[in-house]
Amino acid sequence: MRNKRSIGARYERVAGAYLEQQGYEIIEYNFYSHNGEIDIIAKHEGYLVFVEVKYRQTLSSGHPLEAVSLKKQRTISNCALYYIKKYSFEHLPIRFDVIGIVGNDIHLIQNAFDFVI
């Protein structure tokens, strides 16, 4: 488990660097609440953006973008709601982006899913 976490943390930083190159301002990595965890929280073009990062070394177990299930979307949405209320970001529109990394290839999907109850 520790090895998976260190690999995940490494690729979250890779994703963060990529997002910064795309004009995102990183606010926070690995926000934890009783609802779950969000990998990256950033601002981009007037939006507060919650980013899920998925990494796969190869495509043998499927594309990482396919790993963001409805259950995971619900967890991220609930955690985002908690973050928005805790830090008074009600004034900003929000967006959920997903980054899939396969080897050295990075794929960003902006507005990948809507808020899920």
C-alpha positions, 0 to 999 in steps of 0.5 A, spaced: 500 500 500 505 504 501 508 503 494 502 505 491 501 511 495 508 513 493 507 512 486 500 516 486 503 522 490 509 522 484 504 522 479 499 527 482 505 532 482 507 530 475 499 532 473 500 538 477 506 540 473 502 539 467 496 543 469 500 549 471 503 549 464 496 549 462 495 555 466 492 552 472 493 555 479 494 549 484 491 551 491 492 544 494 494 537 493 491 531 497 485 534 500 482 529 505 475 530 509 471 525 512 467 524 505 474 522 501 480 525 498 481 530 492 488 529 488 488 536 486 484 542 487 486 548 483 483 555 479 483 555 472 479 560 468 475 563 473 473 556 476 475 552 482 477 545 479 477 539 483 482 534 479 482 526 479 489 523 477 489 516 475 496 513 473 497 506 469 504 504 467 500 500 461 494 499 458 493 492 460 488 493 465 484 499 461 485 506 460 486 510 467 480 515 465 475 509 465 477 508 472 473 514 475 467 510 476 460 513 478 462 511 486 468 515 485 465 521 482 460 521 488 465 521 493 469 527 489 463 531 489 461 530 496 468 532 498 468 538 493 462 540 497 465 540 504 471 543 501 467 549 498 463 550 504 469 550 509 473 555 505 467 559 503 468 558 495 461 558 494 462 564 489 466 560 484 463 556 479 466 549 479 468 544 475 471 536 475 477 534 471 480 528 470 487 526 468 489 520 466 497 518 465 499 512 461 507 511 462 509 518 460 503 520 456 498 525 460 491 526 458 486 531 461 479 531 460 476 538 462 469 538 465 469 530 465 463 529 469 458 533 473 456 534 480 453 527 483 449 526 489 
